[in-house]
Amino acid sequence: MLLTLCAVVLISTPASAAEMTLKLGHLANEDNIWHKASLKFGEELSALTNGRITVEVYPNESLGKEMDLINGMQLGTADMTITGESLQNWAPMAALLAVPYAYKSIEHMDSVAGGEIGKQIEAQIITNARIRPVAYFARGPRNLTSNRPVKSPADLNGLKMRVPNVPLFVDVWKALGAQPTPMAFSEVFTSLQNGTIGAQENPLALIKSASFFEVQKYINKTEHVRSWIYLTISELTWSKLSEADQKAVLEAGKRAQAYERELFNADEQKLVAELEAKGMTFVDVDNDAFAAKAKDAVLANVKAEIRPIVEKLFNE
């Protein structure tokens, strides 16, 4: 039954030629670009190893939930998954993957994720969580939707909005002047429809899939959380690979990362067009003013270990 739920990477060499099969489980569905990038990783790794290593990709949590897979990778019962700031349970620096207003653009985020800070994050994940990042994928920035345009923090005054039940998010939106209300995602549409709340924040993909265009007029381009997520392999699995195969895994990861970014950029442009066609209006906002007002609340909520790094990111 499990195999009917998964998308298995096909290779041109006979199945008998495979010496190792890696199982990669994740939470996204088959249409998600993370899933497509995972398949690309498998294709590239098979090609680079002449079919000796194959990858089976299991979407929709069919191999297990994110935390179960991480635990399985630590025990040697799972090989790979896609995971992000959940890793801060082991590696506090993983919180840097999704700090409000820390990254001013996707280029700024790339310079961090692919630079010295990114290397420090990855090293701590390897040491503490015993899983190894081999690539990172972008996530769509979170934007504020509402029924009135919001161009500056002053426009938020008294706006009742839904936020996830995350203290950092609650405190940041309070500092910005809104009235944040933690609420389950499943309750958001009805609450917007009946006026219990007047706004919410999420990436464009979720704004579309949840049909928020039926109950919200504006997408205010706050882009308040830019983040990335890692494609990871178990250190136990990694240690079984030869040096040449380890290099092949990293090269396949590099190619999958580039492929994911192509899909991501195209997808974001497509989502803008689709949401505008549904009647939503995109509003440019004063991002510097939002970031300046949010800064103290962000710094007060992050752990002391990463606070100096977050402060530096705000000042860049």
C-alpha positions in Angstrom: 0.0 0.0 0.0 2.8 2.3 0.9 4.4 2.1 -2.6 1.2 3.2 -4.2 1.4 6.5 -2.3 5.0 7.2 -3.3 6.7 8.5 -6.4 9.6 6.3 -7.1 12.5 7.6 -9.1 13.0 5.5 -12.2 16.4 4.9 -13.6 17.6 3.6 -17.0 19.8 0.9 -15.5 18.3 -2.4 -14.4 17.0 -2.5 -10.8 19.5 -5.3 -10.0 22.4 -2.8 -10.7 21.5 -0.7 -7.7 23.7 -1.2 -4.7 21.9 1.2 -2.4 18.3 2.6 -2.3 17.8 5.8 -0.3 14.3 6.5 1.0 13.4 10.2 1.0 10.1 11.1 2.8 8.6 14.6 3.0 5.3 16.3 3.9 4.5 18.0 0.5 2.2 16.7 -2.2 3.2 15.5 -5.7 2.5 18.9 -7.2 4.8 20.8 -4.8 8.1 22.0 -6.1 9.9 20.4 -3.2 8.7 17.1 -4.4 9.7 17.8 -8.0 13.2 18.9 -6.7 13.4 15.6 -4.7 12.7 13.6 -7.8 15.4 15.7 -9.6 17.9 14.9 -6.8 17.2 11.2 -7.3 17.6 11.3 -11.1 20.9 13.2 -10.8 22.3 10.9 -8.1 21.4 7.8 -10.1 23.1 9.3 -13.2 26.2 10.4 -11.2 26.6 6.9 -9.7 25.7 5.0 -12.9 22.6 3.6 -11.2 24.4 2.2 -8.1 22.4 4.6 -5.8 18.7 5.1 -6.4 16.3 7.3 -4.5 12.7 6.5 -3.6 10.6 9.6 -2.9 7.6 9.4 -0.5 5.4 12.5 -0.5 2.4 13.3 1.7 4.0 12.1 4.9 3.6 8.5 3.5 6.9 7.5 5.1 6.2 9.4 8.3 5.8 12.9 9.7 8.7 15.3 9.8 9.8 14.7 13.4 9.3 10.9 13.0 11.6 11.0 10.0 14.2 13.0 11.8 14.1 10.5 14.7 14.3 7.6 12.2 17.3 9.2 10.5 19.1 9.4 13.8 18.3 5.8 14.5 19.2 4.6 11.0 15.6 3.6 10.0 15.2 6.4 7.5 17.6 8.0 5.0 16.5 11.5 3.9 13.9 14.2 4.5 13.2 17.9 3.9 13.2 19.9 7.2 13.8 23.4 8.4 13.5 25.3 11.7 12.1 22.2 13.4 15.8 21.3 13.8 16.2 24.0 16.4 15.0 21.3 18.8 18.6 20.1 18.5 20.5 22.9 16.9 19.5 26.4 18.1 21.0 28.1 15.1 18.4 26.5 12.9 16.0 29.2 14.2 17.8 31.5 11.8 16.0 29.8 8.9 12.8 31.8 9.6 13.4 35.0 11.6 11.0 37.9 10.8 12.6 40.8 8.8 16.1 39.2 9.1 16.4 38.9 5.3 15.6 41.9 3.1 15.5 40.0 -0.2 15.9 36.6 -1.6 19.4 37.6 -2.6 20.2 38.6 1.0 18.8 35.3 2.2 20.9 33.4 -0.3 24.1 35.2 0.8 23.4 34.0 4.4 22.2 30.4 3.6 25.1 29.9 1.2 27.7 31.8 3.2 29.6 31.6 6.5 26.5 31.8 8.7 24.9 29.0 6.6 27.9 26.8 7.1 27.7 27.4 10.9 24.1 26.4 10.9 24.8 23.3 8.9 27.7 22.3 11.1 25.6 22.6 14.2 22.8 20.5 12.6 25.3 17.8 11.7 26.9 17.7 15.2 23.7 18.0 17.3 20.9 16.4 15.1 23.1 13.9 13.3 21.6 14.7 10.0 23.4 16.5 7.1 22.0 19.2 4.9 22.9 18.5 1.2 20.9 21.4 -0.4 18.5 24.1 0.5 15.2 25.1 -1.1 13.5 28.5 -1.0 10.1 29.1 0.6 7.7 31.8 -0.5 7.8 34.9 1.7 4.9 35.4 4.1 2.6 38.4 3.2 -0.3 40.1 5.0 -3.7 39.9 3.4 -6.5 42.3 4.5 -9.6 44.2 3.3 -7.8 47.6 3.5 -4.4 48.5 2.1 -1.5 48.4 4.6 1.5 50.5 3.4 3.1 51.3 6.7 2.9 50.1 10.4 0.5 53.0 11.1 -2.1 51.3 8.8 -2.1 48.3 11.1 -3.6 50.2 14.0 -6.1 48.0 15.7 -6.3 45.5 12.9 -7.3 42.1 14.3 -5.4 39.4 12.5 -4.7 35.7 12.7 -1.2 34.5 13.4 0.2 31.0 14.1 0.5 30.1 17.8 4.2 31.2 17.9 5.2 33.7 20.6 7.6 35.4 18.2 4.9 36.1 15.6 2.5 37.3 18.2 4.9 39.8 19.8 6.2 41.1 16.4 2.7 41.9 15.2 1.8 43.5 18.5 4.9 45.7 18.2 3.8 46.6 14.7 0.5 47.9 16.0 -1.9 45.0 15.1 -4.1 42.9 17.3 -2.7 39.4 16.6 -4.9 36.4 17.5 -3.4 32.9 17.5 -5.7 30.5 15.6 -5.6 27.2 13.9 -5.2 27.5 10.2 -8.4 25.5 9.6 -10.4 28.3 11.3 -9.0 31.2 9.3 -11.3 31.3 6.3 -14.5 31.2 8.3 -13.2 33.8 10.8 -12.3 36.1 7.9 -15.7 35.5 6.3 -17.7 36.3 9.5 -15.5 39.3 10.4 -14.0 37.8 13.6 -10.6 38.8 12.2 -9.8 41.2 9.4 -6.4 39.9 8.2 -4.0 37.0 8.1 -0.5 36.3 6.9 0.9 33.4 4.8 2.9 32.7 1.6 1.1 33.2 -1.8 0.7 29.5 -2.4 -1.3 29.1 0.8 -3.3 32.3 0.2 -4.4 30.8 -3.1 -5.0 27.2 -2.0 -7.0 28.3 1.0 -9.2 30.6 -1.3 -8.5 33.6 0.8 -9.2 35.7 -2.4 -12.9 35.1 -1.7 -12.7 36.9 1.6 -9.7 39.3 1.3 -9.1 42.1 -1.1 -5.4 43.1 -0.6 -2.1 41.3 -0.5 0.2 43.7 1.3 3.8 42.8 0.3 5.2 42.8 3.8 7.4 39.8 3.0 8.1 39.7 6.7 9.4 36.1 6.8 11.8 34.9 4.2 13.0 31.4 4.8 14.6 28.3 3.5 14.4 24.6 4.2 17.0 21.8 3.9 17.2 18.6 1.9 19.0 16.3 4.5 20.5 12.9 4.7 21.1 10.8 7.8 24.7 10.9 9.1 24.5 7.1 9.5 23.6 6.8 5.9 26.2 9.3 4.9 28.9 7.4 6.7 28.2 4.3 4.6 29.0 6.1 1.4 32.4 6.2 -0.2 34.1 9.6 -0.6 33.2 9.5 -4.3 29.6 8.8 -3.6 29.4 11.5 -0.9 30.6 14.0 -3.6 27.9 12.6 -5.9 25.3 13.2 -3.2 26.4 16.8 -2.8 26.6 17.4 -6.6 23.1 16.0 -7.0 21.9 18.3 -4.2 23.5 21.3 -5.9 21.7 20.4 -9.1 18.4 19.8 -7.3 18.8 23.2 -5.5 19.3 25.0 -8.8 16.3 23.2 -10.4 14.1 24.0 -7.3 15.0 27.7 -7.6 13.9 27.8 -11.3 10.6 26.2 -10.4 10.2 28.5 -7.3 10.7 31.7 -9.3 8.3 30.7 -12.0 5.7 29.6 -9.4 5.8 32.9 -7.5 5.2 34.8 -10.8 2.4 32.5 -11.7 0.8 32.9 -8.2 0.8 36.7 -8.5 -1.0 36.5 -11.9 -3.5 34.0 -10.6 -4.3 36.0 -7.4 -4.7 39.2 -9.4 -7.0 37.4 -11.8 -9.1 36.4 -8.7 -9.5 40.1 -7.8 -6.7 40.6 -5.3 -4.6 43.8 -5.4 -0.9 43.8 -4.5 0.2 46.7 -2.3 3.8 47.8 -2.0 4.7 48.6 1.6 7.5 50.5 3.5 9.5 47.4 4.4 12.2 49.4 6.2 9.6 51.0 8.5 8.1 47.6 9.3 11.6 46.1 10.0 12.6 49.0 12.2 9.5 48.7 14.3 9.7 44.9 14.6 13.4 44.7 15.5 13.1 45.0 19.3 10.3 42.4 19.5 12.3 40.0 17.3 15.5 40.4 19.3 13.6 39.8 22.6 12.2 36.5 21.3 15.2 34.9 19.8 17.6 32.8 21.9 20.7 34.5 23.3 22.9 32.2 21.2 21.7 33.7 17.9 20.8 37.2 19.0 24.1 38.8 17.9 23.7 37.2 14.4 20.1 38.4 14.1 21.1 42.0 15.1 23.8 41.9 12.5 21.4 40.8 9.8 19.0 43.6 10.7 21.9 46.1 10.4 23.1 44.9 7.0 
